[in-house]
Amino acid sequence: MNPNKFLIVGLGNIGSEYEGTRHNAGFMIADALVGDPLKFQSLRYGSVARVKIKNKELVIVKPSTFMNLSGNAVRYWMKEEEVPLERLLVIVDEIALPFGTLRLKGKGSAGGHNGLKHIEATLGTSAYARLRFGIGSDYPKGAQIDYVLGTFDDEEQQLLPEICKNGAEIVRSFCLAGLERTMNQFNTHLKKNRREDERTTEG
């Protein structure tokens, strides 16, 4: 077992009809982390790329199982690459966070997210790290499915490259500096920035 190997799983749905949708935010950060889409290989349960960062090896997976069966891909690649739970990081869209917010957590509930629900059921635990990509919740009652399976609006799309770049930086820090240090640095930093933005808006 390689103690410097990490499994990074970006959640989303495969197929051109889902490309660029809010539910595919995990795929977007995975792409930003790898940089070149040609580095992904179509393998069992997903598209897989490998990235070296200093002495760390990152196995990056975009599951091909569809969102509600994401646990199958996670379990398979954890076993295939001999990566323990503490070196797994799942990247997921989150309606409970404002658009563009990135929040790293060491564990947590599925919060109604079908991908996380299946991972938790498959692994038998929710004690794995996840990077939550805020997509906001600006939709009328009963329209959640249409919202998450819809595309980002024009203003949001202009901000996506920078958000995905920041997300990739958080993933790299998780692998190099560890969960706690990364949470302290980036979660605090993001909160501080948000407060500054709010003060600017109020002024």
mmCIF file of the C-alpha atoms, coordinates in Angstrom:
data_MODEL
# 
_entry.id   MODEL 
# 
loop_
_atom_site.group_PDB 
_atom_site.id 
_atom_site.type_symbol 
_atom_site.label_atom_id 
_atom_site.label_alt_id 
_atom_site.label_comp_id 
_atom_site.label_asym_id 
_atom_site.label_entity_id 
_atom_site.label_seq_id 
_atom_site.pdbx_PDB_ins_code 
_atom_site.Cartn_x 
_atom_site.Cartn_y 
_atom_site.Cartn_z 
_atom_site.occupancy 
_atom_site.B_iso_or_equiv 
_atom_site.pdbx_formal_charge 
_atom_site.auth_seq_id 
_atom_site.auth_comp_id 
_atom_site.auth_asym_id 
_atom_site.auth_atom_id 
_atom_site.pdbx_PDB_model_num 
ATOM 1   C CA . MET A 1 1   ? 0.000   0.000  0.000   1.00 0.00 ? 1   MET A CA 1 
ATOM 2   C CA . ASN A 1 2   ? 1.368   3.389  -1.051  1.00 0.00 ? 2   ASN A CA 1 
ATOM 3   C CA . PRO A 1 3   ? 0.931   5.882  1.854   1.00 0.00 ? 3   PRO A CA 1 
ATOM 4   C CA . ASN A 1 4   ? 1.235   8.775  -0.599  1.00 0.00 ? 4   ASN A CA 1 
ATOM 5   C CA . LYS A 1 5   ? -1.645  7.742  -2.850  1.00 0.00 ? 5   LYS A CA 1 
ATOM 6   C CA . PHE A 1 6   ? -5.006  9.544  -2.745  1.00 0.00 ? 6   PHE A CA 1 
ATOM 7   C CA . LEU A 1 7   ? -8.330  8.837  -4.429  1.00 0.00 ? 7   LEU A CA 1 
ATOM 8   C CA . ILE A 1 8   ? -10.159 11.952 -5.617  1.00 0.00 ? 8   ILE A CA 1 
ATOM 9   C CA . VAL A 1 9   ? -13.698 11.343 -6.890  1.00 0.00 ? 9   VAL A CA 1 
ATOM 10  C CA . GLY A 1 10  ? -15.600 14.145 -8.633  1.00 0.00 ? 10  GLY A CA 1 
ATOM 11  C CA . LEU A 1 11  ? -19.315 13.364 -8.763  1.00 0.00 ? 11  LEU A CA 1 
ATOM 12  C CA . GLY A 1 12  ? -21.532 13.969 -11.775 1.00 0.00 ? 12  GLY A CA 1 
ATOM 13  C CA . ASN A 1 13  ? -23.585 12.335 -14.509 1.00 0.00 ? 13  ASN A CA 1 
ATOM 14  C CA . ILE A 1 14  ? -22.109 11.119 -17.779 1.00 0.00 ? 14  ILE A CA 1 
ATOM 15  C CA . GLY A 1 15  ? -23.546 12.022 -21.175 1.00 0.00 ? 15  GLY A CA 1 
ATOM 16  C CA . SER A 1 16  ? -23.676 15.166 -23.283 1.00 0.00 ? 16  SER A CA 1 
ATOM 17  C CA . GLU A 1 17  ? -27.127 16.094 -21.928 1.00 0.00 ? 17  GLU A CA 1 
ATOM 18  C CA . TYR A 1 18  ? -25.601 16.554 -18.457 1.00 0.00 ? 18  TYR A CA 1 
ATOM 19  C CA . GLU A 1 19  ? -22.481 18.424 -19.544 1.00 0.00 ? 19  GLU A CA 1 
ATOM 20  C CA . GLY A 1 20  ? -22.097 21.758 -17.779 1.00 0.00 ? 20  GLY A CA 1 
ATOM 21  C CA . THR A 1 21  ? -25.010 21.167 -15.396 1.00 0.00 ? 21  THR A CA 1 
ATOM 22  C CA . ARG A 1 22  ? -24.882 22.163 -11.737 1.00 0.00 ? 22  ARG A CA 1 
ATOM 23  C CA . HIS A 1 23  ? -24.986 18.513 -10.663 1.00 0.00 ? 23  HIS A CA 1 
ATOM 24  C CA . ASN A 1 24  ? -21.694 18.001 -12.523 1.00 0.00 ? 24  ASN A CA 1 
ATOM 25  C CA . ALA A 1 25  ? -19.745 20.478 -10.393 1.00 0.00 ? 25  ALA A CA 1 
ATOM 26  C CA . GLY A 1 26  ? -17.607 17.581 -9.122  1.00 0.00 ? 26  GLY A CA 1 
ATOM 27  C CA . PHE A 1 27  ? -16.589 16.687 -12.673 1.00 0.00 ? 27  PHE A CA 1 
ATOM 28  C CA . MET A 1 28  ? -15.621 20.321 -13.274 1.00 0.00 ? 28  MET A CA 1 
ATOM 29  C CA . ILE A 1 29  ? -13.169 20.495 -10.374 1.00 0.00 ? 29  ILE A CA 1 
ATOM 30  C CA . ALA A 1 30  ? -11.759 17.079 -11.340 1.00 0.00 ? 30  ALA A CA 1 
ATOM 31  C CA . ASP A 1 31  ? -11.133 18.449 -14.848 1.00 0.00 ? 31  ASP A CA 1 
ATOM 32  C CA . ALA A 1 32  ? -9.453  21.563 -13.433 1.00 0.00 ? 32  ALA A CA 1 
ATOM 33  C CA . LEU A 1 33  ? -7.246  19.389 -11.236 1.00 0.00 ? 33  LEU A CA 1 
ATOM 34  C CA . VAL A 1 34  ? -6.070  17.263 -14.160 1.00 0.00 ? 34  VAL A CA 1 
ATOM 35  C CA . GLY A 1 35  ? -5.807  20.167 -16.618 1.00 0.00 ? 35  GLY A CA 1 
ATOM 36  C CA . ASP A 1 36  ? -5.882  18.101 -19.804 1.00 0.00 ? 36  ASP A CA 1 
ATOM 37  C CA . PRO A 1 37  ? -9.062  16.113 -20.616 1.00 0.00 ? 37  PRO A CA 1 
ATOM 38  C CA . LEU A 1 38  ? -6.986  13.752 -22.764 1.00 0.00 ? 38  LEU A CA 1 
ATOM 39  C CA . LYS A 1 39  ? -5.284  12.462 -19.616 1.00 0.00 ? 39  LYS A CA 1 
ATOM 40  C CA . PHE A 1 40  ? -8.513  10.729 -18.588 1.00 0.00 ? 40  PHE A CA 1 
ATOM 41  C CA . GLN A 1 41  ? -8.841  7.093  -19.616 1.00 0.00 ? 41  GLN A CA 1 
ATOM 42  C CA . SER A 1 42  ? -12.159 5.323  -19.884 1.00 0.00 ? 42  SER A CA 1 
ATOM 43  C CA . LEU A 1 43  ? -11.841 2.424  -17.428 1.00 0.00 ? 43  LEU A CA 1 
ATOM 44  C CA . ARG A 1 44  ? -14.128 0.356  -15.233 1.00 0.00 ? 44  ARG A CA 1 
ATOM 45  C CA . TYR A 1 45  ? -16.733 2.476  -13.445 1.00 0.00 ? 45  TYR A CA 1 
ATOM 46  C CA . GLY A 1 46  ? -15.360 5.773  -14.738 1.00 0.00 ? 46  GLY A CA 1 
ATOM 47  C CA . SER A 1 47  ? -12.868 8.047  -16.439 1.00 0.00 ? 47  SER A CA 1 
ATOM 48  C CA . VAL A 1 48  ? -9.572  7.965  -14.570 1.00 0.00 ? 48  VAL A CA 1 
ATOM 49  C CA . ALA A 1 49  ? -6.500  10.193 -14.620 1.00 0.00 ? 49  ALA A CA 1 
ATOM 50  C CA . ARG A 1 50  ? -3.309  10.199 -12.550 1.00 0.00 ? 50  ARG A CA 1 
ATOM 51  C CA . VAL A 1 51  ? -1.544  13.308 -11.353 1.00 0.00 ? 51  VAL A CA 1 
ATOM 52  C CA . LYS A 1 52  ? 1.707   13.629 -9.397  1.00 0.00 ? 52  LYS A CA 1 
ATOM 53  C CA . ILE A 1 53  ? 2.047   16.499 -6.925  1.00 0.00 ? 53  ILE A CA 1 
ATOM 54  C CA . LYS A 1 54  ? 5.465   16.455 -5.268  1.00 0.00 ? 54  LYS A CA 1 
ATOM 55  C CA . ASN A 1 55  ? 5.631   12.954 -3.742  1.00 0.00 ? 55  ASN A CA 1 
ATOM 56  C CA . LYS A 1 56  ? 1.854   12.404 -3.817  1.00 0.00 ? 56  LYS A CA 1 
ATOM 57  C CA . GLU A 1 57  ? 0.007   10.340 -6.397  1.00 0.00 ? 57  GLU A CA 1 
ATOM 58  C CA . LEU A 1 58  ? -3.565  11.399 -7.078  1.00 0.00 ? 58  LEU A CA 1 
ATOM 59  C CA . VAL A 1 59  ? -5.949  8.950  -8.738  1.00 0.00 ? 59  VAL A CA 1 
ATOM 60  C CA . ILE A 1 60  ? -8.784  11.118 -10.045 1.00 0.00 ? 60  ILE A CA 1 
ATOM 61  C CA . VAL A 1 61  ? -12.058 9.444  -10.969 1.00 0.00 ? 61  VAL A CA 1 
ATOM 62  C CA . LYS A 1 62  ? -15.184 10.751 -12.682 1.00 0.00 ? 62  LYS A CA 1 
ATOM 63  C CA . PRO A 1 63  ? -17.669 7.892  -12.172 1.00 0.00 ? 63  PRO A CA 1 
ATOM 64  C CA . SER A 1 64  ? -19.579 6.530  -15.164 1.00 0.00 ? 64  SER A CA 1 
ATOM 65  C CA . THR A 1 65  ? -22.215 4.976  -12.897 1.00 0.00 ? 65  THR A CA 1 
ATOM 66  C CA . PHE A 1 66  ? -24.582 7.971  -12.832 1.00 0.00 ? 66  PHE A CA 1 
ATOM 67  C CA . MET A 1 67  ? -24.979 9.927  -9.621  1.00 0.00 ? 67  MET A CA 1 
ATOM 68  C CA . ASN A 1 68  ? -27.270 7.594  -7.684  1.00 0.00 ? 68  ASN A CA 1 
ATOM 69  C CA . LEU A 1 69  ? -24.800 4.674  -8.015  1.00 0.00 ? 69  LEU A CA 1 
ATOM 70  C CA . SER A 1 70  ? -21.604 6.638  -7.272  1.00 0.00 ? 70  SER A CA 1 
ATOM 71  C CA . GLY A 1 71  ? -20.706 4.327  -4.381  1.00 0.00 ? 71  GLY A CA 1 
ATOM 72  C CA . ASN A 1 72  ? -19.952 1.484  -6.785  1.00 0.00 ? 72  ASN A CA 1 
ATOM 73  C CA . ALA A 1 73  ? -17.157 3.486  -8.416  1.00 0.00 ? 73  ALA A CA 1 
ATOM 74  C CA . VAL A 1 74  ? -15.794 4.733  -5.091  1.00 0.00 ? 74  VAL A CA 1 
ATOM 75  C CA . ARG A 1 75  ? -15.694 1.251  -3.554  1.00 0.00 ? 75  ARG A CA 1 
ATOM 76  C CA . TYR A 1 76  ? -14.124 -0.304 -6.663  1.00 0.00 ? 76  TYR A CA 1 
ATOM 77  C CA . TRP A 1 77  ? -11.330 2.257  -7.012  1.00 0.00 ? 77  TRP A CA 1 
ATOM 78  C CA . MET A 1 78  ? -10.571 2.318  -3.283  1.00 0.00 ? 78  MET A CA 1 
ATOM 79  C CA . LYS A 1 79  ? -10.021 -1.442 -3.462  1.00 0.00 ? 79  LYS A CA 1 
ATOM 80  C CA . GLU A 1 80  ? -8.242  -1.381 -6.830  1.00 0.00 ? 80  GLU A CA 1 
ATOM 81  C CA . GLU A 1 81  ? -5.764  1.319  -5.740  1.00 0.00 ? 81  GLU A CA 1 
ATOM 82  C CA . GLU A 1 82  ? -5.590  0.211  -2.070  1.00 0.00 ? 82  GLU A CA 1 
ATOM 83  C CA . VAL A 1 83  ? -6.565  3.668  -0.808  1.00 0.00 ? 83  VAL A CA 1 
ATOM 84  C CA . PRO A 1 84  ? -7.973  3.837  2.753   1.00 0.00 ? 84  PRO A CA 1 
ATOM 85  C CA . LEU A 1 85  ? -10.909 5.992  3.801   1.00 0.00 ? 85  LEU A CA 1 
ATOM 86  C CA . GLU A 1 86  ? -8.706  8.775  5.213   1.00 0.00 ? 86  GLU A CA 1 
ATOM 87  C CA . ARG A 1 87  ? -7.148  9.358  1.780   1.00 0.00 ? 87  ARG A CA 1 
ATOM 88  C CA . LEU A 1 88  ? -10.460 9.544  -0.078  1.00 0.00 ? 88  LEU A CA 1 
ATOM 89  C CA . LEU A 1 89  ? -11.879 12.916 -1.105  1.00 0.00 ? 89  LEU A CA 1 
ATOM 90  C CA . VAL A 1 90  ? -15.268 13.263 -2.826  1.00 0.00 ? 90  VAL A CA 1 
ATOM 91  C CA . ILE A 1 91  ? -16.144 16.476 -4.705  1.00 0.00 ? 91  ILE A CA 1 
ATOM 92  C CA . VAL A 1 92  ? -19.844 17.237 -4.786  1.00 0.00 ? 92  VAL A CA 1 
ATOM 93  C CA . ASP A 1 93  ? -22.356 19.977 -5.646  1.00 0.00 ? 93  ASP A CA 1 
ATOM 94  C CA . GLU A 1 94  ? -24.203 21.502 -2.685  1.00 0.00 ? 94  GLU A CA 1 
ATOM 95  C CA . ILE A 1 95  ? -27.468 23.468 -2.813  1.00 0.00 ? 95  ILE A CA 1 
ATOM 96  C CA . ALA A 1 96  ? -27.166 24.433 0.873   1.00 0.00 ? 96  ALA A CA 1 
ATOM 97  C CA . LEU A 1 97  ? -24.181 26.677 0.100   1.00 0.00 ? 97  LEU A CA 1 
ATOM 98  C CA . PRO A 1 98  ? -24.289 29.934 -1.904  1.00 0.00 ? 98  PRO A CA 1 
ATOM 99  C CA . PHE A 1 99  ? -22.998 29.730 -5.467  1.00 0.00 ? 99  PHE A CA 1 
ATOM 100 C CA . GLY A 1 100 ? -19.199 29.623 -5.617  1.00 0.00 ? 100 GLY A CA 1 
ATOM 101 C CA . THR A 1 101 ? -18.637 28.712 -1.958  1.00 0.00 ? 101 THR A CA 1 
ATOM 102 C CA . LEU A 1 102 ? -16.145 25.883 -1.493  1.00 0.00 ? 102 LEU A CA 1 
ATOM 103 C CA . ARG A 1 103 ? -16.214 24.047 1.831   1.00 0.00 ? 103 ARG A CA 1 
ATOM 104 C CA . LEU A 1 104 ? -14.051 21.112 2.888   1.00 0.00 ? 104 LEU A CA 1 
ATOM 105 C CA . LYS A 1 105 ? -15.372 18.737 5.558   1.00 0.00 ? 105 LYS A CA 1 
ATOM 106 C CA . GLY A 1 106 ? -13.961 15.570 7.093   1.00 0.00 ? 106 GLY A CA 1 
ATOM 107 C CA . LYS A 1 107 ? -17.356 13.858 7.361   1.00 0.00 ? 107 LYS A CA 1 
ATOM 108 C CA . GLY A 1 108 ? -21.049 14.700 7.320   1.00 0.00 ? 108 GLY A CA 1 
ATOM 109 C CA . SER A 1 109 ? -24.537 13.687 6.314   1.00 0.00 ? 109 SER A CA 1 
ATOM 110 C CA . ALA A 1 110 ? -25.604 13.140 2.726   1.00 0.00 ? 110 ALA A CA 1 
ATOM 111 C CA . GLY A 1 111 ? -28.008 16.056 3.065   1.00 0.00 ? 111 GLY A CA 1 
ATOM 112 C CA . GLY A 1 112 ? -30.388 14.613 0.480   1.00 0.00 ? 112 GLY A CA 1 
ATOM 113 C CA . HIS A 1 113 ? -27.661 14.249 -2.165  1.00 0.00 ? 113 HIS A CA 1 
ATOM 114 C CA . ASN A 1 114 ? -28.169 10.957 -4.006  1.00 0.00 ? 114 ASN A CA 1 
ATOM 115 C CA . GLY A 1 115 ? -24.473 10.501 -4.800  1.00 0.00 ? 115 GLY A CA 1 
ATOM 116 C CA . LEU A 1 116 ? -23.406 10.894 -1.177  1.00 0.00 ? 116 LEU A CA 1 
ATOM 117 C CA . LYS A 1 117 ? -26.308 8.709  -0.011  1.00 0.00 ? 117 LYS A CA 1 
ATOM 118 C CA . HIS A 1 118 ? -25.123 5.837  -2.193  1.00 0.00 ? 118 HIS A CA 1 
ATOM 119 C CA . ILE A 1 119 ? -21.479 6.260  -1.191  1.00 0.00 ? 119 ILE A CA 1 
ATOM 120 C CA . GLU A 1 120 ? -22.455 6.197  2.486   1.00 0.00 ? 120 GLU A CA 1 
ATOM 121 C CA . ALA A 1 121 ? -24.645 3.116  1.978   1.00 0.00 ? 121 ALA A CA 1 
ATOM 122 C CA . THR A 1 122 ? -21.938 1.331  -0.013  1.00 0.00 ? 122 THR A CA 1 
ATOM 123 C CA . LEU A 1 123 ? -19.017 2.137  2.297   1.00 0.00 ? 123 LEU A CA 1 
ATOM 124 C CA . GLY A 1 124 ? -21.089 1.826  5.465   1.00 0.00 ? 124 GLY A CA 1 
ATOM 125 C CA . THR A 1 125 ? -19.871 5.178  6.782   1.00 0.00 ? 125 THR A CA 1 
ATOM 126 C CA . SER A 1 126 ? -20.123 8.926  6.213   1.00 0.00 ? 126 SER A CA 1 
ATOM 127 C CA . ALA A 1 127 ? -16.682 9.537  7.742   1.00 0.00 ? 127 ALA A CA 1 
ATOM 128 C CA . TYR A 1 128 ? -14.873 10.477 4.543   1.00 0.00 ? 128 TYR A CA 1 
ATOM 129 C CA . ALA A 1 129 ? -13.686 13.882 3.347   1.00 0.00 ? 129 ALA A CA 1 
ATOM 130 C CA . ARG A 1 130 ? -15.793 15.822 0.894   1.00 0.00 ? 130 ARG A CA 1 
ATOM 131 C CA . LEU A 1 131 ? -15.305 19.133 -0.883  1.00 0.00 ? 131 LEU A CA 1 
ATOM 132 C CA . ARG A 1 132 ? -18.678 20.816 -1.320  1.00 0.00 ? 132 ARG A CA 1 
ATOM 133 C CA . PHE A 1 133 ? -19.139 23.167 -4.282  1.00 0.00 ? 133 PHE A CA 1 
ATOM 134 C CA . GLY A 1 134 ? -21.961 25.626 -3.547  1.00 0.00 ? 134 GLY A CA 1 
ATOM 135 C CA . ILE A 1 135 ? -24.470 25.907 -6.392  1.00 0.00 ? 135 ILE A CA 1 
ATOM 136 C CA . GLY A 1 136 ? -27.056 27.934 -4.470  1.00 0.00 ? 136 GLY A CA 1 
ATOM 137 C CA . SER A 1 137 ? -30.774 27.242 -4.166  1.00 0.00 ? 137 SER A CA 1 
ATOM 138 C CA . ASP A 1 138 ? -32.388 29.900 -6.327  1.00 0.00 ? 138 ASP A CA 1 
ATOM 139 C CA . TYR A 1 139 ? -35.339 27.817 -7.507  1.00 0.00 ? 139 TYR A CA 1 
ATOM 140 C CA . PRO A 1 140 ? -39.074 27.731 -6.760  1.00 0.00 ? 140 PRO A CA 1 
ATOM 141 C CA . LYS A 1 141 ? -40.565 25.069 -4.519  1.00 0.00 ? 141 LYS A CA 1 
ATOM 142 C CA . GLY A 1 142 ? -40.675 21.674 -6.212  1.00 0.00 ? 142 GLY A CA 1 
ATOM 143 C CA . ALA A 1 143 ? -38.135 22.604 -8.897  1.00 0.00 ? 143 ALA A CA 1 
ATOM 144 C CA . GLN A 1 144 ? -34.958 21.267 -7.282  1.00 0.00 ? 144 GLN A CA 1 
ATOM 145 C CA . ILE A 1 145 ? -34.378 18.492 -9.834  1.00 0.00 ? 145 ILE A CA 1 
ATOM 146 C CA . ASP A 1 146 ? -34.727 20.879 -12.782 1.00 0.00 ? 146 ASP A CA 1 
ATOM 147 C CA . TYR A 1 147 ? -32.391 23.303 -11.031 1.00 0.00 ? 147 TYR A CA 1 
ATOM 148 C CA . VAL A 1 148 ? -29.550 20.870 -10.291 1.00 0.00 ? 148 VAL A CA 1 
ATOM 149 C CA . LEU A 1 149 ? -29.847 19.314 -13.749 1.00 0.00 ? 149 LEU A CA 1 
ATOM 150 C CA . GLY A 1 150 ? -29.891 22.772 -15.350 1.00 0.00 ? 150 GLY A CA 1 
ATOM 151 C CA . THR A 1 151 ? -26.868 24.729 -16.526 1.00 0.00 ? 151 THR A CA 1 
ATOM 152 C CA . PHE A 1 152 ? -25.260 27.657 -14.731 1.00 0.00 ? 152 PHE A CA 1 
ATOM 153 C CA . ASP A 1 153 ? -26.473 31.080 -15.819 1.00 0.00 ? 153 ASP A CA 1 
ATOM 154 C CA . ASP A 1 154 ? -24.254 33.426 -17.866 1.00 0.00 ? 154 ASP A CA 1 
ATOM 155 C CA . GLU A 1 155 ? -22.897 35.329 -14.874 1.00 0.00 ? 155 GLU A CA 1 
ATOM 156 C CA . GLU A 1 156 ? -22.096 32.117 -13.012 1.00 0.00 ? 156 GLU A CA 1 
ATOM 157 C CA . GLN A 1 157 ? -20.389 30.609 -16.053 1.00 0.00 ? 157 GLN A CA 1 
ATOM 158 C CA . GLN A 1 158 ? -17.980 33.531 -16.186 1.00 0.00 ? 158 GLN A CA 1 
ATOM 159 C CA . LEU A 1 159 ? -16.947 32.780 -12.581 1.00 0.00 ? 159 LEU A CA 1 
ATOM 160 C CA . LEU A 1 160 ? -16.687 28.995 -12.966 1.00 0.00 ? 160 LEU A CA 1 
ATOM 161 C CA . PRO A 1 161 ? -13.036 28.799 -14.157 1.00 0.00 ? 161 PRO A CA 1 
ATOM 162 C CA . GLU A 1 162 ? -11.792 30.694 -11.102 1.00 0.00 ? 162 GLU A CA 1 
ATOM 163 C CA . ILE A 1 163 ? -13.974 28.652 -8.711  1.00 0.00 ? 163 ILE A CA 1 
ATOM 164 C CA . CYS A 1 164 ? -12.777 25.382 -10.245 1.00 0.00 ? 164 CYS A CA 1 
ATOM 165 C CA . LYS A 1 165 ? -9.173  26.581 -10.035 1.00 0.00 ? 165 LYS A CA 1 
ATOM 166 C CA . ASN A 1 166 ? -9.680  27.339 -6.320  1.00 0.00 ? 166 ASN A CA 1 
ATOM 167 C CA . GLY A 1 167 ? -11.307 23.939 -5.840  1.00 0.00 ? 167 GLY A CA 1 
ATOM 168 C CA . ALA A 1 168 ? -8.318  22.214 -7.425  1.00 0.00 ? 168 ALA A CA 1 
ATOM 169 C CA . GLU A 1 169 ? -6.024  24.150 -5.076  1.00 0.00 ? 169 GLU A CA 1 
ATOM 170 C CA . ILE A 1 170 ? -8.008  22.902 -2.064  1.00 0.00 ? 170 ILE A CA 1 
ATOM 171 C CA . VAL A 1 171 ? -7.699  19.301 -3.304  1.00 0.00 ? 171 VAL A CA 1 
ATOM 172 C CA . ARG A 1 172 ? -3.935  19.682 -3.723  1.00 0.00 ? 172 ARG A CA 1 
ATOM 173 C CA . SER A 1 173 ? -3.659  21.133 -0.213  1.00 0.00 ? 173 SER A CA 1 
ATOM 174 C CA . PHE A 1 174 ? -5.717  18.244 1.210   1.00 0.00 ? 174 PHE A CA 1 
ATOM 175 C CA . CYS A 1 175 ? -3.198  15.796 -0.253  1.00 0.00 ? 175 CYS A CA 1 
ATOM 176 C CA . LEU A 1 176 ? -0.082  17.774 0.722   1.00 0.00 ? 176 LEU A CA 1 
ATOM 177 C CA . ALA A 1 177 ? -0.995  19.447 4.022   1.00 0.00 ? 177 ALA A CA 1 
ATOM 178 C CA . GLY A 1 178 ? -3.811  17.247 5.317   1.00 0.00 ? 178 GLY A CA 1 
ATOM 179 C CA . LEU A 1 179 ? -7.475  17.750 6.157   1.00 0.00 ? 179 LEU A CA 1 
ATOM 180 C CA . GLU A 1 180 ? -7.258  19.942 9.278   1.00 0.00 ? 180 GLU A CA 1 
ATOM 181 C CA . ARG A 1 181 ? -4.697  22.420 7.954   1.00 0.00 ? 181 ARG A CA 1 
ATOM 182 C CA . THR A 1 182 ? -6.554  22.726 4.654   1.00 0.00 ? 182 THR A CA 1 
ATOM 183 C CA . MET A 1 183 ? -9.896  23.279 6.394   1.00 0.00 ? 183 MET A CA 1 
ATOM 184 C CA . ASN A 1 184 ? -8.356  25.929 8.655   1.00 0.00 ? 184 ASN A CA 1 
ATOM 185 C CA . GLN A 1 185 ? -6.720  27.729 5.756   1.00 0.00 ? 185 GLN A CA 1 
ATOM 186 C CA . PHE A 1 186 ? -9.362  27.596 3.064   1.00 0.00 ? 186 PHE A CA 1 
ATOM 187 C CA . ASN A 1 187 ? -12.673 27.469 4.944   1.00 0.00 ? 187 ASN A CA 1 
ATOM 188 C CA . THR A 1 188 ? -11.609 30.471 7.059   1.00 0.00 ? 188 THR A CA 1 
ATOM 189 C CA . HIS A 1 189 ? -10.217 32.259 4.024   1.00 0.00 ? 189 HIS A CA 1 
ATOM 190 C CA . LEU A 1 190 ? -13.434 31.760 2.098   1.00 0.00 ? 190 LEU A CA 1 
ATOM 191 C CA . LYS A 1 191 ? -15.580 33.002 5.001   1.00 0.00 ? 191 LYS A CA 1 
ATOM 192 C CA . LYS A 1 192 ? -13.368 36.072 5.355   1.00 0.00 ? 192 LYS A CA 1 
ATOM 193 C CA . ASN A 1 193 ? -13.655 36.830 1.642   1.00 0.00 ? 193 ASN A CA 1 
ATOM 194 C CA . ARG A 1 194 ? -17.429 36.451 1.782   1.00 0.00 ? 194 ARG A CA 1 
ATOM 195 C CA . ARG A 1 195 ? -17.675 38.923 4.682   1.00 0.00 ? 195 ARG A CA 1 
ATOM 196 C CA . GLU A 1 196 ? -15.520 41.400 2.756   1.00 0.00 ? 196 GLU A CA 1 
ATOM 197 C CA . ASP A 1 197 ? -17.745 40.996 -0.311  1.00 0.00 ? 197 ASP A CA 1 
ATOM 198 C CA . GLU A 1 198 ? -20.850 41.621 1.796   1.00 0.00 ? 198 GLU A CA 1 
ATOM 199 C CA . ARG A 1 199 ? -19.316 44.783 3.297   1.00 0.00 ? 199 ARG A CA 1 
ATOM 200 C CA . THR A 1 200 ? -18.436 46.031 -0.190  1.00 0.00 ? 200 THR A CA 1 
ATOM 201 C CA . THR A 1 201 ? -21.990 45.367 -1.372  1.00 0.00 ? 201 THR A CA 1 
ATOM 202 C CA . GLU A 1 202 ? -23.471 47.115 1.651   1.00 0.00 ? 202 GLU A CA 1 
ATOM 203 C CA . GLY A 1 203 ? -21.250 50.147 1.067   1.00 0.00 ? 203 GLY A CA 1 
# 
